[in-house]
Structure formats: C-alpha cells, structure tokens
Amino acid sequence: LAMLFLLLVCWVALWSVSSLEVLDLSFAGLPNRLFPNVSLGLRYQSDDKCKWDKAEMTYTPNRRVQKETVEDANLDRLQLAVVLVVGGHSGDKIYDYGPAGSINGLMAVWDSWLENFFSYTSNTTSLVLLFDERDFKKQNYTKSTHTYLDNILIHNMGAEPADCVHLRHKQGASLEAIYSHPGHVRTAPHVPQHSLHSTKSGLKAAPKTHRAGCSNELHLDQGYRVYYVDVAGSHTHPNQKPLVIFAAVHKFPLAEWVKPEEEEKLFKEWKPWRLPGRFPTNYAYVKMTNWYSYHMLNLKILDFFDYGGKLDNDVSFVAPFPEPNLPRRLATQDTKMMVTQNGWYYDDPRVAQGVRQCLDGWVADQNKYCKGPNHPNGKLLAGGRNDPTFWESNLNATFRAHFLVFWLGLYTAPETYSLAKYWNDWHPRGMWDYRWGDQQWWPR
C-alpha cells in the first residue's frame, strides 16, 4: 500500500508538471487561435526571507529569457497584451470626457487604433479592456454586464463575439506542439451579430450565433467576454489574424484607507494634501493610473502573454504602425521596455516627492532578511544604482506612459512584485499624498 501510494503521488506530480494550460478561441469562419500559458509560475512569497544570494539586487525572470525566444518571435509566436483601463469618470473639469466618461475618449480614437495599429499588429497583439464597474452602474441602461459589453464592443467598436472559448489543460503537451498546431476553422455559416438595437420596448439583443454549449465567456480574473475584429477582411491586411479583445466590467480595488461609502465624495473633492490645491489632478486619476503599478500584476490573463503594454485613450495613431511584431523587436534586442520618445521626460519635482524614501524603505525592509555569509555587511545594493538617468537626485526622470510595451519576465518577477506591493501600500497614502501615477513607477 505504501508503494502504491508513492506511485500515485509521483503520477499526480508528473501530470501536474506536464499539463499545459491553453486558451483556445474559435471564430466563425476563421482559424482558431491558441494562447498557451507562458508564465513560469513564479509567484510572490511574503517578505519573510532573503530573495538574493548576493548583495547585488537582481530579479528572477518569470518568462523564458528573451534571447531564447527569438526563433519563436520570428514565427509570430510571442504575444503582447495591451491593457487599457476605461473608467474613473469624475464629472469634474479635469480629465472629463462627458456623460459617458472615458468611453467617449476611447471611441474618439478607436478608428485610428484599428486602422493604423491593430490592423498591422494583430498577429502578435491583443487588447485587454477593463471597464470600471462604478461607471457601469452609473450608465445603467442595463444591469447586465454582458449586454453592456456587447453594446460597446459590437455596436460601437465593430467587433464580433468569439464563437467558442475554452481553457484547456493539455496533458503532456509542449509549447512547441501547441505552437505547431495549425488551428481548425469553424466552417458553419457565419451570421454577423450586429449588436443590440433600439426598439419601442427598449434594447433588444441580437441573434445568438454560438454553437450549443459554447459562449464567448472566459472564467479568468473577474470574468471576461472575448470578442474579435477580422482585420484581414480588407485587401490591405490579407495575412493578419483576427484581433482578439478580452473585455470585462472590472471592480477596481479601493485603497485601504478609503471607506466604500466615502468614495463618491472623494471622486468630486479629493486633492493630494502635499501639493497646491490648484494642482490639476483628481482622485480618479491617481486610482486608475496606479492600478497599473501593482494590481495589474495580479491579472491571470497575463499568464498567456510574453509582453504587456499600455495604451491611453487619448492617443491616436496618425499613420500605419511601422513595426508589426513588437515582441520580436524587444526579444531580438534583449530589451525590457519600449517607450514612445527618444528623450527622457522630467516630471514636476513635486509629483516625484517621496519616491526615493519609498525605494529606500523597501531596500531597508529586504535587508532585514539578508544577513549571513553571502551578505557580510547585511546591506543590499540596488542593481541600477549607477544609472545616470533614472537614479539621479530627484528621481523625477521618467518617460511618457501613454504608450509603452514591457517584458512580463521582468514586471511579473517575484522581486518586482514585492517592490510593487510595497510601492502600493507605502504609508499607506504615499501615492495619494504625492499624486503619483504609473509614470513614476515604470522606470523604478
């Protein structure tokens, strides 16, 4: 019996190691798309032991190292998820997009995104759209998040719902086997789902075209609906795969010092107390931009991507994007981040206040656990301490955060996550007192 139990334990362990999670998306009349889980599964552990075996601080990549992925990049296998948070509508005169909030901003630039960016990059780039639950409740012509998303994605953005979404566990599969899968095509007649439309009795749902037992729902994180745009429908992009859009109504977390019943008042009245009262900012800006610095790292959907990206809804693409494969560009150059300007941007020093104290505090925190033969002085050294640009006196050198791409091997590494959590929790009002946004976070 003991031997049988041991064999059973070994078999279970072997199955768990060799089982590969794969996101399988089907589209009517088009080849399906497969997204394997490419995360190495390194998760943040509580800060109760030393993370470094040497005094020089570095990180443990949570993806295959970039130089080992160049061949896959050349074959369009590496994938990038551009993440956009849509919400935080405050109703004041700062960052005000009108009654529909940030959705108006997205609609104003969407055609340029589709025509000049995603139509060229869809083979390796997908879009993750997270709509603020608070805005959803305020714009409540419907109480159904599904209807709400359909109305935005289908009626306003020209997308279609994915025909079938499966999260599969492939036992014994390898990345190479998944990548080599040719992909099947659903050959049943394709009836476009043109959106909700108005009738005298209100909104009416368009006819459903899903196969029996299928839907476009994906049970990850707080739940997604998967849509696509057939960008190859035009003669100019015949070799492009469908643009995949993961959309969700998302409940964004409160800061620990905020009481839920007080948040509406904060949206209208809050100002960072360390800055002049007339400084142009608001609660929504700080809440939604700082989500990228820590809470984004908790998204399970990112496990299926090698690179992440951020694109603000006030950015337009005025010409065809020159690089159809951004993951390949970063992998071949062994580059951790791509930003949109040659020169660095220097923030107002007032919104860089506290950054050095926060970073020093985290290093000091880590030093508590790093004493021993490998750390004779009990002092860790920041790997970037000699950088002449980003480790300067004011720590206000940064880059514009309206469009950037970053390697998830670095930004989801356990050490990065530890710093991000400290950054998010600091004080606990650090980012709020000083009005940090994600622009302060990315280069740190």
Disulfide bonds with the S-S distance in Angstrom:
Cys50-Cys370 1.96
Cys164-Cys214 1.79
